[in-house]
């Protein structure tokens, strides 16, 4: 249960705000402006934490199916 909660917290605290920031930034450069370095930094942050938020429930699923111990 804790892994599902941790995944949800990562989504709410990190991933959703990063997505909103990237969307706002993208509107500014959509018409042909320069893509700022911060946009790419936020993208890497999103990939890292997004991977973690995906792996945590998968670990939980593994534990539910194979029940170690």
C-alpha positions as CSV (number, residue, x, y, z in Angstrom):
1,X,0.0,0.0,0.0
2,X,2.9,2.3,0.8
3,X,4.3,2.0,-2.7
4,X,1.0,3.1,-4.2
5,X,0.8,6.1,-1.9
6,X,4.4,7.0,-2.7
7,X,3.6,6.9,-6.4
8,X,0.6,9.1,-5.9
9,X,2.6,11.6,-3.9
10,X,5.3,11.8,-6.6
11,X,2.5,12.5,-9.2
12,X,0.8,15.2,-7.2
13,X,3.9,16.9,-5.8
14,X,6.4,16.6,-8.7
15,X,5.0,15.4,-12.0
16,X,1.8,17.4,-12.3
17,X,3.4,20.7,-11.5
18,X,6.3,20.0,-13.8
19,X,3.9,19.1,-16.6
20,X,2.0,22.4,-16.0
21,X,5.3,24.4,-16.1
22,X,6.4,22.7,-19.3
23,X,3.0,23.4,-21.0
24,X,3.2,27.1,-20.1
25,X,6.7,27.3,-21.4
26,X,5.8,25.5,-24.6
27,X,3.0,28.0,-25.3
28,X,5.7,30.7,-25.2
29,X,8.0,29.1,-27.8
30,X,5.4,27.3,-29.9
31,X,5.4,30.1,-32.5
32,X,9.1,29.5,-33.3
33,X,10.9,30.9,-30.2
34,X,14.0,29.3,-28.6
35,X,13.4,26.4,-26.3
36,X,14.9,27.4,-23.0
37,X,17.4,25.1,-21.2
38,X,15.0,24.9,-18.2
39,X,12.4,23.2,-20.3
40,X,14.9,20.3,-21.1
41,X,15.9,20.2,-17.4
42,X,12.2,19.8,-16.4
43,X,11.8,17.1,-19.1
44,X,14.7,15.1,-17.6
45,X,13.2,15.6,-14.1
46,X,9.8,14.4,-15.4
47,X,11.3,11.3,-17.0
48,X,13.3,10.4,-13.8
49,X,10.4,10.8,-11.4
50,X,7.9,9.4,-13.9
51,X,9.9,6.2,-14.2
52,X,10.1,6.0,-10.4
53,X,6.3,6.6,-10.1
54,X,5.7,3.8,-12.6
55,X,8.2,1.3,-11.1
56,X,6.8,1.6,-7.6
57,X,3.4,0.1,-8.4
58,X,5.0,-2.6,-10.5
59,X,7.1,-3.6,-7.5
60,X,3.9,-3.7,-5.5
61,X,2.2,-5.8,-8.1
62,X,5.2,-8.3,-8.0
63,X,4.9,-8.5,-4.3
64,X,1.1,-9.1,-4.5
65,X,1.5,-11.9,-7.1
66,X,4.6,-13.7,-5.8
67,X,4.3,-12.9,-2.1
68,X,7.9,-13.3,-1.0
69,X,8.6,-14.7,2.4
